[in-house]
Amino acid sequence: MVKQVNARSEQACVAIRNVRRDSIEHVKGLEKKKEITEDQVKSEEGHIQKLTDKYIAEVHEHQKKKDAELMEV
């Protein structure tokens, strides 16, 4: 069971990173279309990275809790 929790956790992290990649590509596409400036791109990339870090940390936190719960039984 612990291996399954770890595998699902890793899948969640990969999904989060894929969303980050897609979001950054979208922002860079807006820059190419001249809809936003380079400074706005850097700002948005930083914001996207902060959100990514936050949600990956949450996944790891839930994983640790679930591992501990499973080890009790």
C-alpha positions in Angstrom: 0.0 0.0 0.0 2.8 2.4 0.8 4.3 1.9 -2.6 1.0 2.7 -4.2 0.8 5.9 -2.2 4.3 6.9 -3.2 3.5 6.1 -6.9 0.3 8.2 -6.8 2.1 11.0 -5.1 4.8 11.0 -7.8 2.0 11.0 -10.5 0.4 14.0 -8.9 3.8 15.9 -8.8 4.4 15.1 -12.5 0.9 16.4 -13.3 1.5 19.6 -11.4 4.8 20.1 -13.2 3.1 19.5 -16.6 0.6 22.2 -15.7 3.5 24.5 -14.8 5.1 23.8 -18.2 1.9 24.4 -20.1 1.2 27.7 -18.2 4.7 29.0 -18.8 4.4 28.1 -22.5 1.1 30.0 -22.6 2.6 33.1 -21.0 5.6 33.0 -23.4 3.1 32.7 -26.3 1.4 35.9 -25.1 4.7 37.6 -25.1 5.4 36.6 -28.7 2.0 38.0 -29.7 3.1 41.2 -27.9 0.1 41.1 -25.5 2.4 41.2 -22.4 5.9 42.5 -21.7 9.0 40.6 -20.8 8.8 41.9 -17.3 5.3 40.6 -17.0 6.5 37.2 -18.3 9.2 37.0 -15.6 6.7 38.0 -12.9 4.1 35.4 -14.1 6.8 32.7 -14.3 7.7 33.5 -10.7 4.1 33.3 -9.6 3.6 30.0 -11.4 6.7 28.6 -9.8 5.5 29.6 -6.3 2.2 27.9 -6.9 3.9 24.8 -8.2 6.1 24.6 -5.1 3.1 25.1 -2.9 1.1 22.3 -4.4 4.0 19.9 -4.6 4.7 20.5 -0.9 1.0 19.8 -0.2 1.2 16.5 -2.1 4.3 15.5 -0.1 2.7 16.5 3.1 -0.4 14.3 2.4 1.9 11.5 1.3 3.8 11.6 4.6 0.5 11.6 6.6 -0.8 8.7 4.6 2.5 6.7 4.9 2.4 7.2 8.7 -1.3 6.2 8.8 -0.6 3.0 6.9 2.4 2.1 9.0 0.3 2.2 12.2 -1.9 -0.6 10.9 
